[in-house]
């Protein structure tokens, strides 16, 4: 796909942060995330683009669920290539609309503090980096589910949307950016993964860790949770309870299973 060159950003887009929310099968997670953006953020200050590729596998995304636009891809070529395709189509569309800065996220990452995110986006713009995210593990990967990006710089990178066989998307992104000095660490999310040689950090294992993967899912400095509902006893009901525990009060909406 051809990516358009730098554009003049229209004033309305320039004043707002874009959100690219990518989803395959965790549709209900994504719907709740949209409710969170609507209830806990300055919604007028956001443009939310949902990119979905699950319909062919039985996971259609219902249009008109709180997003500004919906991009639907016909198929999913696999975990990493499928996510890269969503990223490519979403980034291209946001640039067509005149947006420069975006939160790149996935369905299961819930951002519960809109003021914090707005401040982080402003701070990111001052870094001059093309991408800010956590180190996905301890050795050369960049998280792609919680990232702030400068779309002008990002799409100027040669080979960004060309993924070699068997290379994880997180490794591809990190290598491309880090060798050019364009990646900076979003330290509030560090580390996401902790390997067996490193001591377990002191968080409540009931909700802070995926114990099998040794992955953090609980980020109190950002008020973000990233649990996979299928890993939780009680599924999304438990995840919603954890969101309220993180927030320190009930969510300002009720969620009933569709």
Phi, psi and omega in degrees: 000135176281133177258126183296152178290179182306140183241157168286128184274128179288156190296322182294320177291320184297335180272354184242154174267131174276148173237123174253108184256113185257138185213136171249279185253347182272061185295317183294322173305314182295321179296321177291320177302319178296322176296321179295315178300322181288328187262331189244004179234165170284090188300327179294340179270005181238149164242120184252118177253119175261130175241122187234143176222030184258354189301318183295339180257012176093018180235062180292147177260127182284115179298153178077035183255018180115355176278160173277323177213154178236127173253125179242120175264148189288328183214173180238110183279015179127171186305301187279315179292326178294317179293322178296322178296319177297318179298315182297310182294321180293315179297317180301315182295318180298323178290324175300325180279352176097011180275142177254318185250139184213147165271123178257118187214176180233172190300324188271002177263114183253119180262110190262358184231097183294322180294319177298315181297318178301316180296319180296321178297321177295317179295320179300320181299334180279347184283333185079002180281161175269339187206134173231122177202175176283162167287123188293322168225205184263008186213076165076044171224147179245131179299139179246000181259350177216086185217145168254139186223144169266105188293330177297310179293319185298314185281352174278352183282125178292136175083005183302319186258027177237108186254124178289154181301136175067014176259120178299146180302321181298323178290316180302313181296314182298312182299317183296319184277316188294322181293343178255002180070030186251002178253136171229152187276134174271090196293337180297338180258012184259140345273153173282311179253147175231124184278175187293338183278352183252136183300146175296134178282161189271081170231158180296114185294346179294333181221354184267341187229142157274104192295332179289316183268353185053050182247132174286137175234010191224115187232084186295333179294339181246350190054054179234136171234148187226022184300145166277118186302327182291345177270353184259137170295123185095354174057228184294333177298316177294319181297320177296322176296321178293323177299318179291325176296318177296317184288331181084012179195167178297147172297145184279027175206158175257143179240124176240137182300137180284000000 
